[in-house]
Amino acid sequence: MTSHQSTAASATGHTNAAVTLGLCFAIALLEGLDLQSVGVAAPRMAREFGLSVAQMGLAFSAGTFGLLPGAMFGGRLADRIGRKRVLVISACLFGLLSIMTALVSDFHTLVVVRILTGIGLGGALPNLIAMSSEAVEPRSRSTAVSVMYCGIPFGGVIASVIGVMSAGDADWRHIFYVGGVGPLLLVPLLIAFLADSKAFAKASHDARGKPAPVGEVLFGGTRGLSTLQIWVSYFCTLIVLYFLLNWLPSLMAASGLSRAQVGYVQIFFNVGGGIGALCIGMLMDRLRSGVVVAGMYVGIIASLAALSMAPGFGALAAAAFFAGMFVIGGQSVLYALSAAFYPTAMRGTGVGAAVAVGRIGSVVGPLAAGQLLAMGRSSSTVIGASIPVTVIAAAAALLLLRRPRADD
């Protein structure tokens, strides 16, 4: 290959990577909007449907419960028919069902629709992770996954802005219309411009289209202990993340903040999350990973402690910013790490299983918080209960860094 051809090929590769990351970011943005829409709409939904605190916890957890089978089957199916096809199907599914959320008229239908929406959201995420990590060289994987993943908290910013702008409006449905139309508008762009990675195409050809059995993917070779450590870190970190995503608005309202102030606190949380995802992901590709991960979990614990003791709006907004930075940024790092421990041909299955196990934590977090609040515990006590869970996640993640990574 001549120098000119090599330069042209490199430029084409960079362009393709940029297009892939841009489209994955856009889908992640809309996923983040949908994931936080229930939390933003919750106070008005509770009044309309007459929901108790426990029922609100169930409504929060319904969508995340659907994420579990969605992630597992979406990742596995991607190793069979390709990441792009599964991503397009998932985007159509969660777009249509988000619109259906706006059309429900009772609590039971709301729960069913949110579970189905979660299946679509769950199917998208492992493919977003795999496609982002495969679009770049291995040395840049953490940065690439972080660029994609920061779309999720920035989508949460959009949800919060919609909540602030409609603070005096009793209708909660418009946020779901916005979250539903967006993915459907993106589907033609995904079909036209998104392509499965060359690494995946080559790995699929070498494997002759027959993915390895799930047990071999997760526990074959040296991957068994790595898989368990990934699962523990995902599970515990997502307990904390989804507790904050779903209950932060209601906890802040219970602390005496106005609806507009609650919206601003949530905006700070999500802006911090987007910045954290970008910065911590880039640091993972440039500094010793052990130092970055340890600092990340120390930051989570410190910010949770600050959030539980913050006396007023200003302190709560600052604590929420740093909680978002470290909790959401930390989850983006875990997503990048999981992609590094599974070979290309089985990455969809491995990452999908990890996301699915983590989603159990995302169900447990809101449900546990709802039960604690129903028992009369204060918001500061509920937030403080997240700290021991964070310590377990940190230990699992730090041990994971000592394990061997995949060769491709």
TAKA-V148126 format. One record per residue. D_LAST is the distance of its C-alpha to the last C-alpha in Angstrom with 1 decimal. Layout:
d_last:D_LAST
d_last:D_LAST
//
This chain:
d_last:23.7
d_last:26.4
d_last:26.2
d_last:27.5
d_last:25.0
d_last:22.1
d_last:23.7
d_last:24.2
d_last:20.7
d_last:19.5
d_last:22.3
d_last:21.4
d_last:17.7
d_last:19.2
d_last:21.8
d_last:19.4
d_last:17.4
d_last:20.8
d_last:22.1
d_last:19.2
d_last:19.6
d_last:23.4
d_last:23.6
d_last:21.4
d_last:23.6
d_last:26.6
d_last:25.7
d_last:24.9
d_last:28.3
d_last:30.1
d_last:28.4
d_last:29.5
d_last:33.0
d_last:33.3
d_last:32.0
d_last:34.8
d_last:37.4
d_last:38.9
d_last:39.3
d_last:41.1
d_last:43.2
d_last:43.9
d_last:47.4
d_last:48.8
d_last:47.3
d_last:48.8
d_last:52.2
d_last:52.1
d_last:51.0
d_last:52.8
d_last:49.7
d_last:49.9
d_last:47.4
d_last:45.8
d_last:45.6
d_last:43.8
d_last:41.3
d_last:40.8
d_last:40.5
d_last:37.8
d_last:35.8
d_last:36.2
d_last:33.6
d_last:31.1
d_last:31.9
d_last:30.9
d_last:27.5
d_last:26.6
d_last:26.8
d_last:25.6
d_last:22.3
d_last:21.8
d_last:22.8
d_last:21.3
d_last:17.8
d_last:18.4
d_last:20.1
d_last:17.4
d_last:15.1
d_last:18.2
d_last:19.8
d_last:17.4
d_last:17.0
d_last:19.9
d_last:22.5
d_last:22.1
d_last:22.3
d_last:25.4
d_last:27.0
d_last:26.4
d_last:27.9
d_last:30.9
d_last:31.4
d_last:31.5
d_last:33.5
d_last:36.2
d_last:36.4
d_last:36.7
d_last:39.7
d_last:41.0
d_last:40.9
d_last:43.5
d_last:45.7
d_last:46.0
d_last:49.5
d_last:49.1
d_last:46.9
d_last:45.8
d_last:44.6
d_last:42.7
d_last:40.8
d_last:39.8
d_last:38.8
d_last:36.6
d_last:34.8
d_last:34.1
d_last:33.0
d_last:30.6
d_last:29.0
d_last:28.3
d_last:27.0
d_last:24.8
d_last:23.2
d_last:22.4
d_last:20.7
d_last:17.4
d_last:17.0
d_last:17.9
d_last:15.3
d_last:12.4
d_last:13.8
d_last:14.4
d_last:11.0
d_last:9.6
d_last:12.7
d_last:12.0
d_last:10.1
d_last:8.0
d_last:11.4
d_last:13.3
d_last:11.8
d_last:14.8
d_last:17.2
d_last:16.1
d_last:16.2
d_last:19.5
d_last:21.0
d_last:20.5
d_last:21.7
d_last:24.8
d_last:26.1
d_last:27.0
d_last:29.4
d_last:30.8
d_last:31.5
d_last:33.3
d_last:35.3
d_last:36.4
d_last:37.5
d_last:39.4
d_last:41.1
d_last:42.2
d_last:43.6
d_last:45.5
d_last:46.9
d_last:48.1
d_last:49.5
d_last:52.9
d_last:51.9
d_last:52.2
d_last:49.8
d_last:46.2
d_last:45.0
d_last:44.2
d_last:41.0
d_last:39.6
d_last:40.8
d_last:38.8
d_last:35.7
d_last:36.1
d_last:37.0
d_last:34.1
d_last:31.2
d_last:33.4
d_last:34.0
d_last:30.3
d_last:29.5
d_last:30.8
d_last:28.7
d_last:25.5
d_last:26.6
d_last:27.5
d_last:24.8
d_last:21.6
d_last:19.0
d_last:15.9
d_last:12.8
d_last:12.2
d_last:8.5
d_last:10.1
d_last:13.0
d_last:11.2
d_last:9.4
d_last:13.0
d_last:14.7
d_last:13.0
d_last:13.9
d_last:17.3
d_last:17.5
d_last:17.8
d_last:15.7
d_last:15.7
d_last:18.7
d_last:18.5
d_last:19.5
d_last:16.7
d_last:14.1
d_last:15.9
d_last:17.3
d_last:15.8
d_last:14.7
d_last:14.7
d_last:14.0
d_last:17.8
d_last:19.1
d_last:16.2
d_last:16.9
d_last:20.6
d_last:20.3
d_last:18.4
d_last:21.2
d_last:24.0
d_last:22.9
d_last:22.5
d_last:25.8
d_last:27.9
d_last:26.7
d_last:27.3
d_last:30.7
d_last:31.7
d_last:30.2
d_last:31.8
d_last:35.0
d_last:35.3
d_last:34.3
d_last:36.9
d_last:39.7
d_last:39.8
d_last:42.2
d_last:44.5
d_last:44.6
d_last:45.4
d_last:48.2
d_last:49.6
d_last:49.7
d_last:52.2
d_last:50.1
d_last:51.1
d_last:48.9
d_last:48.2
d_last:47.4
d_last:45.0
d_last:43.2
d_last:43.0
d_last:41.5
d_last:38.8
d_last:38.2
d_last:37.8
d_last:35.4
d_last:33.1
d_last:33.4
d_last:32.4
d_last:29.4
d_last:28.3
d_last:28.9
d_last:27.2
d_last:24.0
d_last:23.8
d_last:24.9
d_last:23.1
d_last:19.7
d_last:20.4
d_last:21.7
d_last:18.5
d_last:16.7
d_last:19.8
d_last:21.4
d_last:20.7
d_last:19.1
d_last:21.7
d_last:24.5
d_last:23.4
d_last:22.9
d_last:26.2
d_last:28.0
d_last:26.8
d_last:28.2
d_last:31.4
d_last:31.8
d_last:31.5
d_last:34.2
d_last:36.5
d_last:36.3
d_last:37.1
d_last:40.0
d_last:41.2
d_last:41.0
d_last:43.0
d_last:45.8
d_last:45.9
d_last:49.6
d_last:49.7
d_last:48.0
d_last:46.9
d_last:45.4
d_last:43.7
d_last:42.1
d_last:40.8
d_last:39.5
d_last:37.8
d_last:36.2
d_last:34.6
d_last:33.8
d_last:31.9
d_last:30.1
d_last:28.8
d_last:28.5
d_last:26.8
d_last:24.9
d_last:23.7
d_last:22.5
d_last:20.4
d_last:18.7
d_last:18.2
d_last:16.6
d_last:14.0
d_last:13.4
d_last:13.1
d_last:10.2
d_last:8.3
d_last:9.2
d_last:8.1
d_last:5.4
d_last:6.2
d_last:9.1
d_last:10.6
d_last:10.0
d_last:13.5
d_last:15.2
d_last:13.8
d_last:14.6
d_last:17.8
d_last:19.0
d_last:18.7
d_last:20.5
d_last:23.0
d_last:23.8
d_last:24.1
d_last:26.5
d_last:28.8
d_last:29.3
d_last:30.0
d_last:32.7
d_last:34.1
d_last:34.4
d_last:36.9
d_last:38.7
d_last:39.3
d_last:40.4
d_last:42.8
d_last:44.3
d_last:44.8
d_last:46.5
d_last:48.6
d_last:49.8
d_last:51.1
d_last:48.5
d_last:48.3
d_last:45.4
d_last:44.9
d_last:44.8
d_last:42.2
d_last:40.0
d_last:40.5
d_last:39.4
d_last:35.8
d_last:35.6
d_last:35.2
d_last:32.4
d_last:30.6
d_last:31.1
d_last:29.3
d_last:26.3
d_last:26.2
d_last:26.3
d_last:23.4
d_last:21.2
d_last:22.1
d_last:21.5
d_last:18.0
d_last:17.1
d_last:17.9
d_last:15.3
d_last:12.1
d_last:8.9
d_last:5.6
d_last:3.8
d_last:0.0
//
